Amino acid sequence: MNKKKVGLLSMVLLLMLVMVTACGGKDKEVTLGVTESGSYTNDYFGLSLSFPKEWVFQNADQMMEVVKAGQEAVAGGNEAKSKMLDLAKTKTLNLLMASKFPLDSGKTGPSAVAVAEKISMLQGIKSGKDYLEASKKLLVDSKLPYEFKDVTSVKVGGKDMDLMQATINTGTVVVTQDYYSIIMEGYALNFILTYTDDASKAETDKILESVTFK
């Protein structure tokens, strides 16, 4: 697996969450939030967090390019699955994508992604755990060699979020991604933290510790 594909895999789980539909709240305006050097805020979800100022962050158009590239990897030539993912992309809020290295650098390093998916029209999705289990099924169906740990519940920013860990061995590096999910304001709000070793995990742990909700 070449270095560019390894770098893409550090983000590809973002696409696994693109799968649901629903309506958001009517009392507040849904926004993508504001990303600046070292910080992200979103008034709709009452969310704020910080990440290292030297990290690279993507705008909405750049995030969609990553989603497009990931879709090709996940669909694996399956036209029906590709159409499903095309539809789901229109119901996704790409909130944040920040990484230690540029995505085209060929380097694999820590990153943080935040996405939100509408959920009210998807049957059976009532909790972050339900959402993660559905995402896991899509990952398994993709035939990519991921390994999973059981979903657990953790505190993030004072709220109970469900956590699923997925790991993939690319042949040159073991990439671990921690999914955090919670149902808020008619959406499944998700954080995806990616790391490859203890040092990079320490960096993503600091991002998680910085999360606050109003």
trRosetta pair geometry for C-beta under 8 A, 3 or more apart (Angstrom, degrees):
i j d omega theta_ij theta_ji phi_ij phi_ji
1 5 5.1 -115 -176 87 91 125
1 6 5.7 113 125 -61 113 86
1 9 7.9 7 171 -18 145 140
1 170 5.0 -103 68 179 149 94
1 171 5.3 140 18 36 104 124
1 172 6.8 -132 67 4 96 106
2 5 5.2 90 60 13 74 102
2 6 7.1 -134 104 -8 37 90
3 6 5.4 -53 -148 35 35 114
3 7 6.4 38 154 -21 66 102
3 106 3.7 40 125 -165 128 93
3 107 7.3 2 180 -61 116 30
3 108 7.7 -135 -160 -29 76 92
3 172 7.9 -58 -93 75 67 163
4 7 5.7 -52 -153 34 33 112
4 8 6.6 34 149 -19 64 104
4 104 7.1 3 -128 -143 102 57
4 106 5.6 -46 -68 -100 62 74
5 8 5.5 -51 -148 35 37 113
5 9 6.5 42 152 -25 66 101
5 170 7.8 164 109 -154 92 124
6 9 5.7 -51 -152 30 33 113
6 10 7.2 41 149 -27 60 96
6 106 7.9 54 57 -167 102 55
6 108 5.1 -71 137 -59 106 127
6 170 4.9 94 -116 167 96 164
6 172 6.2 -53 -94 58 151 120
6 173 6.3 86 -166 38 132 113
6 175 7.6 172 -170 -46 81 131
7 10 5.8 -47 -164 18 38 115
7 11 7.8 13 148 1 62 102
7 101 7.5 -94 -131 94 119 120
7 103 6.0 140 148 -166 121 55
7 104 7.6 151 106 -99 156 17
7 105 6.8 157 -113 59 154 70
7 106 6.0 -122 -31 -127 135 18
7 107 6.5 65 -93 66 116 32
7 108 5.5 -142 -91 -81 59 70
8 11 6.1 -73 -166 45 43 99
8 12 6.0 57 143 -55 78 102
8 66 7.5 -179 -139 -149 82 83
8 69 5.9 -103 -141 129 132 127
8 70 6.8 -175 174 -80 102 76
8 73 7.1 152 130 -35 129 152
8 103 7.3 66 -88 -174 61 101
9 12 5.1 -36 -131 4 42 122
9 73 7.9 -148 -88 168 75 166
9 108 7.9 -12 64 -116 92 122
9 168 6.4 -108 171 85 130 142
9 170 6.1 164 57 -89 159 123
9 175 5.9 154 118 35 107 164
10 99 7.5 96 117 -128 128 131
10 108 5.3 164 -52 -145 135 87
10 109 7.5 50 -156 49 166 36
10 111 5.8 109 145 13 112 132
10 175 5.5 -133 -95 -142 72 138
10 177 7.8 159 -157 -74 51 110
10 194 4.8 116 -173 160 85 154
10 196 7.9 -49 -107 -55 118 106
11 14 5.4 -16 171 -1 75 121
11 66 5.4 -56 131 -177 147 130
11 70 6.7 -113 108 -70 89 130
11 97 7.1 39 -134 -150 124 122
11 99 7.6 -60 -71 -70 111 137
11 103 7.0 -12 -17 -123 148 116
11 111 6.5 -45 -81 100 84 162
11 113 6.7 119 -141 -61 81 140
11 194 7.2 -83 -74 -27 46 159
12 15 5.8 -38 -175 20 60 112
12 16 7.6 69 135 -26 69 94
12 70 4.3 166 -132 -131 74 110
12 73 5.9 -57 -134 76 138 143
12 74 6.9 164 179 -53 109 101
12 144 7.8 -179 113 -115 143 172
13 16 5.0 -34 -159 14 58 121
13 17 7.5 56 151 -19 69 92
13 139 7.3 2 -121 -96 86 125
13 166 6.3 152 -104 64 142 141
13 177 4.9 158 12 128 157 166
13 179 7.0 -122 154 -72 135 107
13 192 5.6 176 95 -150 113 142
13 194 7.8 162 31 -79 121 110
14 17 6.5 -64 -174 27 38 106
14 18 7.7 38 139 -28 66 103
14 66 6.8 36 63 122 149 117
14 67 6.6 -99 113 -92 117 79
14 70 6.4 157 65 7 94 175
14 97 7.4 0 -96 -100 153 116
14 113 5.1 -101 -90 173 110 162
14 115 6.1 121 -155 -28 87 143
14 192 6.0 -142 -79 36 68 159
15 18 5.4 -47 -160 15 52 117
15 67 5.7 140 -91 -144 92 69
15 70 3.9 -170 -29 121 139 128
15 71 5.8 -167 -143 -70 141 60
15 73 8.0 138 43 60 157 98
15 74 5.5 -152 113 -18 137 148
15 85 7.0 15 -176 -151 105 128
16 19 7.5 -26 166 -22 43 124
16 74 7.2 -176 -77 -116 69 145
16 135 4.7 84 143 -168 104 97
16 138 5.4 158 -152 90 82 120
16 139 5.2 4 -124 -65 138 94
16 142 7.9 -89 -99 -22 98 143
17 92 7.6 114 108 -124 91 118
17 115 5.5 138 90 87 141 134
17 117 5.8 -151 157 -34 94 135
17 131 7.7 34 -137 164 90 108
17 135 5.6 -10 -89 -110 60 131
17 179 7.9 164 -69 -137 117 123
17 188 7.3 -146 -165 101 110 123
17 190 5.4 -135 -127 45 157 166
17 192 7.7 -137 -20 -51 135 127
18 67 6.8 89 -48 -152 154 119
18 71 8.0 -50 66 -87 147 99
18 85 5.9 67 103 -150 118 79
18 88 4.3 124 154 120 80 118
18 89 5.6 14 -168 -81 137 58
18 91 8.0 134 -159 66 74 81
18 92 5.1 -35 -118 -68 91 143
18 115 7.8 -66 -68 164 77 151
18 117 7.0 -172 -113 -100 37 123
19 84 7.5 21 -129 149 77 107
19 85 7.6 -36 -87 -104 72 66
19 88 5.0 -17 -92 -131 26 155
19 117 7.1 8 48 -155 57 155
19 122 7.9 76 121 -109 79 147
19 134 6.7 -164 101 135 140 114
19 135 6.9 174 26 -94 140 70
19 138 6.1 -132 -77 -58 154 156
20 88 6.9 58 14 -138 30 108
20 91 6.9 -126 91 112 50 134
20 117 4.7 86 54 150 106 123
20 118 6.2 -157 114 83 87 57
20 119 5.0 8 145 -104 141 63
20 121 7.6 157 177 66 77 77
20 122 4.3 -51 -144 -40 101 148
20 125 6.4 -7 -129 0 145 171
20 131 7.3 -59 -31 -129 154 98
20 134 7.6 75 -66 109 114 151
20 188 6.7 65 53 12 151 126
21 88 7.5 -116 -57 -117 82 69
21 91 5.1 -88 -108 -131 68 169
21 118 5.3 -2 -167 95 33 112
21 119 7.6 112 77 -103 25 17
21 120 7.7 -67 116 56 60 63
21 121 4.4 -31 96 60 96 122
21 122 6.2 134 43 -47 63 88
22 91 7.5 108 28 -174 59 127
22 117 7.8 86 24 139 109 66
22 118 3.4 -164 51 165 78 87
22 119 4.5 -15 -19 51 150 27
22 120 3.3 117 -145 22 109 74
22 121 5.0 -169 -86 5 59 77
22 122 6.7 -68 -51 2 103 87
22 186 5.6 -168 133 174 122 92
22 187 7.2 -177 75 -89 127 50
23 118 6.5 66 -31 -153 16 122
23 120 5.4 -37 29 36 74 142
23 121 7.8 86 -15 -31 76 98
23 186 5.6 -67 96 -171 54 147
24 30 4.8 62 96 -70 169 132
24 44 7.8 -13 -178 -176 138 132
24 118 6.5 -91 -51 -104 76 97
24 185 5.9 15 -160 145 86 94
24 186 4.5 172 -125 76 35 130
24 187 6.1 5 -105 -43 91 102
25 28 5.5 32 94 37 121 90
25 30 7.8 145 49 -64 74 92
25 44 7.9 170 46 -166 114 95
25 185 4.6 -71 -17 -159 116 87
25 186 5.6 -179 -42 2 62 118
28 43 7.4 -149 -172 123 126 92
28 44 5.4 153 129 -126 125 73
28 185 7.3 -55 55 -141 124 133
29 44 6.8 -104 90 -85 50 107
30 44 5.3 67 -124 -123 45 158
30 93 7.0 -120 172 -89 113 140
31 42 6.6 -174 84 -149 93 82
31 43 6.7 35 42 47 130 91
31 44 5.4 171 31 -24 78 120
32 42 7.5 -95 143 -113 25 110
32 60 6.0 -43 -149 -79 167 122
32 93 6.1 -168 -105 -169 71 95
32 94 7.0 2 -137 77 116 60
32 95 5.8 -175 -165 -115 68 55
33 40 6.0 49 139 180 134 88
33 41 5.8 -174 -164 94 101 42
33 42 3.2 -57 -89 -86 119 87
33 43 7.5 165 -108 8 72 60
33 44 7.5 -106 -65 25 83 97
33 45 7.8 -37 -70 29 121 106
33 47 7.2 -46 -104 72 142 105
33 95 5.5 43 25 -156 128 94
33 96 7.2 -39 79 -52 136 95
34 40 7.1 170 86 -150 50 51
34 41 5.3 -5 54 58 95 89
34 42 7.5 176 17 -77 62 53
35 39 7.5 174 -150 94 47 51
35 40 5.0 -10 -104 -104 74 88
35 57 5.2 -153 161 148 135 150
35 59 7.8 -162 56 -100 130 56
35 96 5.8 146 -89 -114 123 87
35 98 7.5 -174 -155 -63 128 109
36 39 5.2 1 61 59 94 91
36 40 7.7 179 26 -78 62 43
37 53 5.1 44 158 -151 96 84
37 57 7.9 -159 -101 12 43 123
38 50 5.7 3 163 -160 78 91
38 51 6.1 -154 -144 69 42 57
38 52 6.6 -71 -112 147 84 17
38 53 3.7 -21 -64 -87 118 74
38 55 7.7 125 -87 36 54 96
39 48 7.1 -8 -172 -169 100 93
39 49 7.3 169 -151 90 59 44
39 50 5.0 -28 -98 -108 73 74
39 51 7.4 -178 -74 24 26 69
40 47 7.6 -15 117 121 94 100
40 48 6.9 172 91 -148 56 50
40 49 5.4 -2 56 57 97 84
40 50 7.7 -178 20 -87 69 30
40 51 7.3 33 -8 0 104 107
40 95 7.2 91 179 149 136 96
40 96 4.7 -8 -119 -95 161 139
40 98 7.6 -136 -41 -27 126 132
40 114 7.0 164 130 21 158 144
41 47 6.9 168 -153 94 43 61
41 48 4.5 -3 -106 -104 80 90
42 45 4.8 25 105 38 118 99
42 46 7.6 -29 93 19 74 16
42 47 4.6 9 52 55 99 101
42 48 7.6 -173 23 -71 60 52
42 95 6.3 -32 -69 -150 146 124
43 46 6.9 24 -163 -80 36 44
44 185 6.5 155 159 144 91 172
45 116 7.2 -157 -64 -79 137 146
45 184 5.8 78 -135 114 93 140
45 185 6.4 -125 -98 14 68 139
45 187 7.8 -73 -88 63 112 132
45 189 5.8 113 -132 -104 143 148
45 213 7.3 -76 146 -127 80 97
46 213 5.0 65 108 -168 104 71
46 214 3.4 -114 -164 37 114 98
47 114 7.8 163 138 -164 153 154
47 157 7.7 10 -130 -176 77 176
47 189 7.5 -175 -61 -170 148 147
47 211 7.2 -29 -158 -158 91 88
47 212 7.5 148 -152 82 44 51
47 213 5.9 -19 -93 -102 62 72
47 214 7.9 -97 -45 0 29 83
48 211 7.6 156 85 -149 46 44
48 212 5.3 -11 60 58 91 95
49 96 7.9 -117 60 15 120 177
49 112 7.8 -137 122 158 141 151
49 114 7.8 153 31 -53 140 142
49 207 6.2 52 169 -176 121 78
49 210 4.9 104 -156 103 69 100
49 211 4.6 -13 -93 -93 109 64
49 212 7.3 168 -76 17 59 65
50 207 7.0 -141 85 -126 52 64
50 210 4.3 -102 37 174 86 157
51 55 5.3 -52 135 37 113 148
51 57 7.7 125 70 -73 138 114
51 98 4.8 114 95 110 166 155
51 112 5.6 -146 -97 32 136 142
51 207 5.1 17 -98 -108 81 114
51 210 7.8 -156 -58 54 47 150
52 55 4.7 106 74 -23 88 102
52 100 7.3 33 56 -105 135 79
52 203 6.9 -36 -26 -158 126 110
54 100 7.9 27 103 -145 92 66
55 98 4.8 63 130 172 133 102
55 99 6.2 170 -168 83 103 22
55 100 5.5 -63 -113 -95 90 40
56 98 6.9 167 85 -154 42 61
56 99 5.7 -22 63 65 91 76
56 100 7.6 35 18 129 84 9
56 101 7.0 -15 16 141 124 14
56 102 5.2 62 -4 -84 174 62
56 103 7.8 -132 100 -20 136 72
57 96 7.1 -50 -149 -160 115 78
57 97 6.6 136 -157 84 66 55
57 98 4.3 -26 -96 -98 88 85
57 99 7.9 146 -90 16 43 60
58 62 3.8 -134 -164 96 102 123
58 63 4.9 134 116 -59 127 76
58 66 7.1 -10 -160 -14 174 131
58 97 4.3 -12 38 76 117 113
58 98 7.6 -151 8 -75 73 42
58 103 7.5 25 -72 -22 127 130
59 62 5.1 92 51 13 67 105
59 63 7.1 -126 101 -8 33 91
60 63 5.7 -55 -149 34 31 113
60 64 6.6 32 154 -21 64 103
60 94 5.7 132 -136 78 73 115
61 64 5.8 -53 -153 32 33 111
61 65 6.9 37 148 -22 63 100
62 65 5.6 -49 -156 28 38 115
62 66 7.0 38 148 -17 64 100
62 97 7.5 -141 103 67 100 132
63 66 5.6 -52 -157 33 38 112
63 67 6.5 41 146 -20 67 103
63 94 4.1 156 121 166 147 145
63 97 5.0 155 -102 1 103 137
64 67 5.3 -49 -147 35 39 116
64 68 6.3 45 152 -24 67 100
64 89 7.5 86 -137 -173 93 124
64 94 6.7 -140 -60 -5 69 161
65 68 5.6 -48 -149 31 33 114
65 69 6.6 31 153 -15 63 104
66 69 5.8 -56 -150 38 33 109
66 70 6.2 30 153 -16 66 109
66 97 6.8 164 30 -156 158 167
66 103 6.6 -106 -93 -140 114 162
67 70 5.7 -59 -146 41 29 110
67 71 6.2 40 153 -31 65 103
67 89 6.2 125 147 -122 141 116
67 92 7.8 154 -121 87 155 157
67 94 7.2 -105 -41 -85 133 135
68 71 5.7 -48 -149 24 29 116
68 72 7.2 31 154 -19 59 99
69 72 6.1 -52 -162 27 34 110
69 73 7.1 28 147 -13 63 105
70 73 5.6 -58 -155 37 41 111
70 74 6.1 30 154 -15 74 109
71 74 5.9 -61 -143 41 31 105
71 75 5.8 24 164 -16 70 112
71 82 6.6 92 163 -134 106 76
71 85 5.0 161 -136 129 109 145
71 86 7.6 84 -160 -65 152 63
71 89 7.7 -35 -75 -62 139 128
72 75 6.2 -53 -133 39 24 105
73 76 7.3 12 167 -65 32 68
73 142 7.8 40 128 -174 74 127
73 144 7.5 45 151 -75 102 129
74 81 7.4 -132 125 146 86 125
74 85 6.9 128 86 -84 125 157
74 138 7.6 17 -173 156 126 100
74 142 4.7 -61 -151 -121 71 131
74 144 7.4 -53 -109 -23 64 127
75 78 5.2 -141 179 52 74 80
75 79 7.9 67 177 -82 123 18
75 81 4.7 169 -132 99 77 106
75 82 4.0 50 -139 -74 154 83
75 85 6.3 -114 -68 15 108 142
76 81 7.6 18 41 69 81 145
76 142 6.5 149 -21 -160 123 68
76 143 6.5 43 -69 40 166 118
78 81 4.0 43 100 21 119 115
78 82 6.3 165 89 -19 61 86
79 82 5.5 -56 -147 36 31 115
79 83 6.4 32 156 -20 66 103
80 83 5.9 -54 -152 34 31 110
80 84 6.6 33 150 -20 63 104
81 84 5.5 -51 -150 34 35 115
81 85 6.4 31 153 -16 66 106
81 141 7.8 -175 -111 129 139 123
82 85 5.9 -58 -150 39 31 108
82 86 6.4 39 149 -25 64 103
83 86 5.4 -48 -148 30 35 117
83 87 6.6 34 154 -18 64 102
84 87 6.0 -56 -155 35 31 109
84 88 6.4 26 151 -17 65 110
85 88 5.5 -53 -141 39 35 112
85 89 6.5 50 156 -35 64 97
86 89 6.0 -48 -157 16 28 115
86 90 7.9 27 150 -18 56 97
87 90 6.4 -58 -172 23 39 109
87 91 7.6 13 144 -2 66 109
88 91 5.8 -71 -160 43 47 104
88 92 6.6 56 146 -40 74 108
88 117 7.8 -8 -175 -138 100 117
89 92 5.6 -55 -152 17 38 123
91 117 6.5 57 121 -154 94 72
91 118 4.8 -87 179 29 109 114
92 115 6.1 -18 -171 -171 103 114
92 116 7.4 146 -162 76 55 49
92 117 5.8 -22 -109 -98 72 76
93 115 6.5 153 81 -164 62 59
93 116 4.2 -3 54 56 116 97
93 117 7.6 -149 23 -66 78 34
93 187 7.1 -19 19 -139 127 150
94 97 7.1 -21 179 -26 103 110
94 115 5.8 -22 -111 -112 48 92
95 114 4.1 -58 79 103 120 100
95 115 6.0 -174 14 -94 92 32
95 116 6.2 67 -35 -7 123 95
96 112 6.7 -18 123 117 117 93
96 113 6.5 170 93 -152 72 34
96 114 4.0 40 38 32 103 104
97 111 7.2 -1 -170 179 71 116
97 112 7.7 177 -144 91 32 54
97 113 5.1 10 -106 -111 73 82
97 114 7.9 -139 -59 29 49 60
98 111 6.5 171 92 -157 49 71
98 112 5.1 -2 59 56 96 93
98 113 7.9 -173 26 -74 59 45
99 102 7.4 133 85 -99 115 13
99 103 6.6 98 46 -67 154 74
99 109 6.6 118 177 78 91 95
99 110 7.2 175 -149 100 64 47
99 111 3.7 -18 -103 -106 86 104
99 112 7.7 -172 -75 23 51 56
100 107 8.0 -87 95 114 97 122
100 109 3.9 -83 60 122 124 136
100 110 5.2 70 -21 56 122 77
100 111 6.9 -113 2 -71 73 64
100 200 7.5 -102 -12 -130 150 102
100 203 7.1 27 -69 139 125 163
101 105 4.5 -105 165 50 110 150
101 107 4.1 -92 176 78 173 119
101 108 7.7 -75 44 -59 138 4
101 109 4.7 110 -1 23 107 128
102 105 4.4 116 64 -38 84 104
108 170 7.9 -172 -77 23 163 156
108 173 5.4 178 74 70 151 160
108 175 6.6 -97 -175 -88 134 110
108 196 5.7 94 126 -60 108 149
109 196 6.9 -84 -119 9 31 122
109 200 6.0 -160 -166 -119 65 132
110 193 7.6 -9 -164 -176 93 80
110 194 6.2 163 -148 90 45 69
110 195 4.8 6 -103 -100 91 77
110 196 7.4 -125 -62 8 64 81
110 200 3.9 -178 -52 -170 105 97
110 201 7.5 -171 -99 -63 121 26
110 203 4.6 154 62 80 170 126
110 204 5.1 -150 -160 -47 122 98
111 193 7.5 178 87 -150 52 43
111 194 4.5 8 49 49 90 114
111 204 7.8 6 59 -91 26 114
112 191 6.9 -25 -164 -165 89 97
112 192 7.4 149 -159 79 41 56
112 193 5.6 -6 -107 -106 74 73
112 194 7.7 -151 -68 21 34 77
112 204 6.3 161 -74 -129 93 88
112 207 5.0 -126 -81 161 148 164
113 190 8.0 -3 110 114 90 92
113 191 7.1 145 81 -161 55 47
113 192 4.2 -8 59 56 107 103
113 193 7.9 -157 28 -67 70 35
113 194 7.6 46 -3 -13 103 106
114 189 7.5 -5 -169 -174 95 84
114 190 6.9 162 -151 87 51 54
114 191 5.5 -20 -98 -101 78 68
114 192 7.7 -170 -74 19 32 72
115 190 5.3 -14 64 63 78 104
115 192 7.4 12 12 -4 102 112
116 187 4.2 19 178 167 109 141
116 188 6.7 165 -155 79 58 47
116 189 4.9 -16 -104 -102 96 64
116 190 6.9 169 -88 17 43 76
117 131 7.5 154 62 -150 127 129
117 187 6.1 141 66 -161 34 82
117 188 4.7 -10 57 51 94 99
117 190 7.3 21 1 -3 99 120
118 121 7.3 23 133 20 106 96
118 186 6.5 -8 -137 143 74 93
118 187 5.9 -51 -89 -103 40 74
119 122 5.3 -67 -160 35 62 114
119 125 4.9 -113 -170 109 113 133
119 131 6.9 -61 -112 -91 137 118
119 183 6.5 -90 57 -125 155 103
119 186 6.9 -178 43 173 81 51
119 187 6.3 126 -1 -140 99 25
119 188 5.0 93 -54 -27 134 94
120 186 5.6 -30 -39 -152 115 91
122 125 4.6 23 99 12 111 129
122 134 7.7 40 165 -132 137 174
124 130 6.0 -168 140 -164 76 129
124 134 7.9 135 98 -67 111 124
125 130 4.6 171 -129 118 52 124
125 131 5.4 66 -148 -75 112 76
125 134 6.6 -42 -87 -12 108 147
125 183 7.7 150 148 -90 89 125
125 188 7.0 -67 171 -59 130 127
126 130 5.6 84 38 -2 59 154
126 183 7.1 -62 170 -33 33 163
127 130 4.9 108 53 2 73 98
127 131 7.2 -136 99 -2 44 87
127 162 6.6 90 147 -31 98 140
127 183 6.2 -103 -125 -10 28 122
128 131 5.5 -57 -152 38 37 113
128 132 6.2 34 154 -19 70 106
128 161 5.9 51 -12 -162 179 60
128 162 3.5 175 102 24 111 111
128 180 7.6 -20 -172 170 145 49
128 181 3.4 158 -157 105 100 87
128 182 4.8 -32 -63 -83 130 34
128 183 6.2 -143 -52 -23 69 73
128 188 6.6 134 -110 -147 65 96
128 190 8.0 147 -141 -92 102 80
129 132 5.8 -55 -145 38 31 108
129 133 6.3 32 157 -20 65 106
129 151 5.0 127 -133 137 90 150
129 153 7.7 -48 -60 -73 115 89
129 162 4.3 -159 -63 -128 68 159
129 181 7.6 172 -48 77 29 117
130 133 5.9 -57 -149 35 28 110
130 134 6.5 27 153 -17 63 106
131 134 5.8 -56 -153 36 31 110
131 135 6.4 31 150 -18 65 107
131 162 7.7 143 50 63 93 134
131 181 5.0 -147 78 166 125 151
131 183 7.4 158 -25 -67 133 90
131 188 4.4 140 -120 -131 162 150
131 190 7.6 -135 128 -73 137 117
132 135 5.4 -53 -147 38 35 114
132 136 6.2 43 151 -26 66 102
132 151 5.4 134 92 -105 138 130
132 162 5.7 -137 -3 116 137 122
132 163 8.0 81 -98 141 166 8
132 164 4.2 161 -178 -17 134 136
132 179 5.6 148 -121 110 112 135
132 181 5.2 -171 -52 20 100 144
133 136 5.5 -47 -148 30 33 116
133 137 6.8 39 151 -23 61 98
133 151 6.7 -72 -61 -26 85 146
133 164 8.0 177 -63 -80 48 146
134 137 5.7 -48 -155 28 35 114
134 138 7.0 34 149 -16 63 102
135 138 5.7 -54 -155 34 37 111
135 139 6.5 38 148 -19 67 104
135 164 7.5 163 75 62 117 155
135 179 7.1 178 91 -149 151 167
136 139 5.5 -54 -151 36 35 114
136 140 6.3 35 152 -20 67 104
136 148 6.0 48 -138 -107 121 161
136 164 6.4 -119 -65 -174 114 154
136 166 7.6 -173 -112 -80 84 118
137 140 5.7 -53 -148 36 32 111
137 141 6.3 32 153 -19 65 108
138 141 5.6 -55 -146 38 31 113
138 142 6.6 41 151 -32 62 101
139 142 5.6 -50 -155 21 33 117
139 144 6.6 -72 -171 56 76 107
139 146 5.3 -29 160 38 123 152
139 148 7.9 121 89 -64 140 123
139 166 6.6 -84 -175 -128 168 149
140 146 7.4 -104 -80 60 55 109
144 168 6.6 -26 152 -116 105 139
145 168 5.9 117 85 -140 74 89
145 169 6.9 -52 107 47 123 79
146 166 4.9 -13 -168 -170 124 107
146 167 6.8 135 -158 67 68 38
146 168 5.0 -49 -96 -74 65 96
147 166 7.2 148 73 -157 41 56
147 167 4.9 -25 61 63 94 93
147 168 7.4 161 14 -80 73 46
148 164 6.6 -19 -156 -178 107 100
148 165 6.8 144 -155 84 55 59
148 166 5.4 -21 -97 -101 77 71
148 167 7.8 -179 -77 19 31 73
149 152 7.8 -24 127 -13 108 105
149 164 7.1 172 70 -161 74 55
149 165 4.3 18 32 56 115 107
151 162 5.4 9 -179 179 113 109
151 163 6.6 155 -156 76 62 45
151 164 4.8 -32 -97 -80 82 89
152 162 7.3 161 84 -156 31 63
152 163 5.1 -22 65 60 80 101
153 160 5.6 -2 -175 -170 112 101
153 161 7.3 158 -153 82 63 33
153 162 5.7 -40 -98 -101 66 62
153 163 7.1 161 -102 12 15 88
154 160 7.6 149 77 -150 27 56
154 161 5.9 -29 68 67 77 83
154 162 7.9 118 21 -126 74 16
154 163 5.0 31 6 -22 118 131
154 180 7.3 -75 61 -120 115 107
155 158 6.7 3 -174 -114 103 15
155 159 7.1 145 -152 70 62 29
155 160 6.4 -41 -96 -93 60 51
155 161 7.5 109 -137 20 14 82
156 159 6.0 -34 69 64 71 81
156 161 4.5 -10 20 11 122 132
156 180 5.7 64 -38 -171 162 148
156 182 7.8 -143 56 -32 119 132
156 191 7.5 -160 -176 21 160 142
156 208 6.3 -80 -130 -171 104 92
156 211 5.4 2 170 82 92 143
157 211 4.0 -88 -53 120 115 91
157 212 4.9 171 -141 -112 107 23
157 213 4.7 104 136 -9 127 88
158 212 7.5 38 8 -142 109 61
158 213 6.2 -128 58 43 103 101
159 182 6.0 31 135 -121 128 165
159 213 5.6 33 -25 15 124 151
160 182 7.2 136 92 -111 55 116
161 180 4.5 31 144 -175 140 97
161 181 6.3 145 -170 61 91 29
161 182 4.6 -76 -110 -52 81 107
161 191 7.8 13 180 25 159 108
162 180 7.2 151 76 -154 42 49
162 181 5.1 -29 62 62 94 87
162 182 7.1 152 13 -75 76 59
163 178 6.2 -16 -160 -172 102 96
163 179 6.7 149 -154 81 47 60
163 180 5.5 -14 -96 -98 76 69
163 181 8.0 171 -78 18 31 73
164 178 7.7 158 81 -157 41 50
164 179 4.5 -7 58 56 88 114
164 181 7.6 8 8 3 101 114
165 176 6.5 -10 -169 -170 101 100
165 177 7.3 158 -154 84 54 46
165 178 5.3 -21 -102 -103 79 70
165 179 7.4 -161 -76 20 30 76
166 176 7.4 158 85 -156 45 53
166 177 5.1 -14 63 63 92 96
166 179 7.0 43 -1 -15 104 109
167 174 6.2 4 -174 180 108 98
167 175 7.0 163 -153 86 57 49
167 176 4.8 -18 -102 -103 88 75
167 177 7.5 177 -81 21 41 66
168 174 7.4 172 87 -154 37 57
168 175 5.3 -10 60 59 86 97
169 173 7.9 -166 -149 99 54 31
169 174 5.1 -25 -101 -102 73 79
169 175 8.0 177 -88 20 24 69
170 173 5.5 7 43 55 115 68
170 174 7.5 -169 12 -88 76 28
170 175 6.3 51 -25 -7 111 109
173 196 5.3 -16 173 -151 121 129
174 196 6.6 136 77 -153 58 72
175 194 6.4 -10 -173 -164 99 103
175 195 8.0 155 -155 82 58 28
175 196 5.8 -36 -102 -95 57 85
176 194 7.2 156 85 -151 49 53
176 195 5.7 -22 65 67 96 75
176 196 7.1 163 18 -95 80 31
176 201 7.5 3 71 -86 130 109
177 192 5.7 -3 -173 -172 111 94
177 193 6.9 157 -154 78 58 44
177 194 4.9 -18 -100 -98 85 77
178 191 8.0 -2 105 108 86 92
178 192 7.3 160 78 -153 48 45
178 193 4.7 -11 56 58 99 98
178 204 7.4 143 35 135 120 140
179 190 6.3 -26 -163 -162 88 109
179 191 7.5 151 -158 81 40 54
179 192 5.7 -10 -101 -103 66 77
180 190 6.6 151 80 -155 55 55
180 191 4.3 2 52 52 109 98
180 192 7.8 -158 23 -69 71 36
180 193 7.5 36 -6 -3 107 103
180 208 7.5 132 -30 -126 154 112
181 188 5.6 -6 -164 -177 107 102
181 189 7.1 153 -151 79 53 47
181 190 4.8 -10 -99 -101 80 86
182 188 7.4 155 77 -155 29 57
182 189 5.4 -20 64 59 83 96
183 187 7.3 169 -152 87 54 37
183 188 5.8 -35 -95 -97 65 63
183 189 7.6 149 -113 13 14 79
184 187 6.0 -25 72 64 67 84
184 189 5.0 -9 34 -5 115 125
185 189 7.9 58 39 -43 98 117
191 208 7.2 135 130 -105 155 86
191 211 7.4 -73 -66 -86 157 147
193 204 4.0 122 -175 -177 118 131
193 207 6.7 170 -113 73 119 126
193 208 6.4 -41 -61 -56 156 110
194 204 7.1 175 55 -85 33 148
195 200 3.9 167 -150 112 91 100
195 201 4.2 138 127 -74 165 61
195 203 7.2 157 -106 54 116 93
195 204 5.1 -121 -52 3 118 134
196 200 5.2 44 37 41 72 151
197 200 5.4 87 50 18 69 98
197 201 6.9 -124 102 -8 33 94
198 201 5.5 -56 -144 37 31 114
198 202 6.5 39 155 -27 64 100
199 202 5.8 -50 -156 25 31 113
199 203 7.2 30 147 -17 60 101
200 203 5.5 -47 -157 30 42 115
200 204 6.7 34 150 -12 69 101
201 204 5.9 -57 -148 42 37 104
201 205 6.0 46 151 -28 68 104
202 205 5.5 -48 -144 31 31 118
202 206 6.9 36 154 -23 61 99
203 206 6.0 -52 -159 27 32 111
203 207 7.1 32 146 -17 62 101
204 207 5.4 -47 -155 31 44 115
204 208 6.5 45 149 -19 69 101
205 208 5.7 -54 -151 36 35 112
205 209 6.3 35 151 -20 66 107
206 209 5.6 -53 -146 37 33 113
206 210 6.5 35 153 -25 63 105
207 210 5.8 -59 -155 30 32 112
207 211 7.5 50 147 -42 61 89
208 211 5.9 -33 -165 -4 40 116
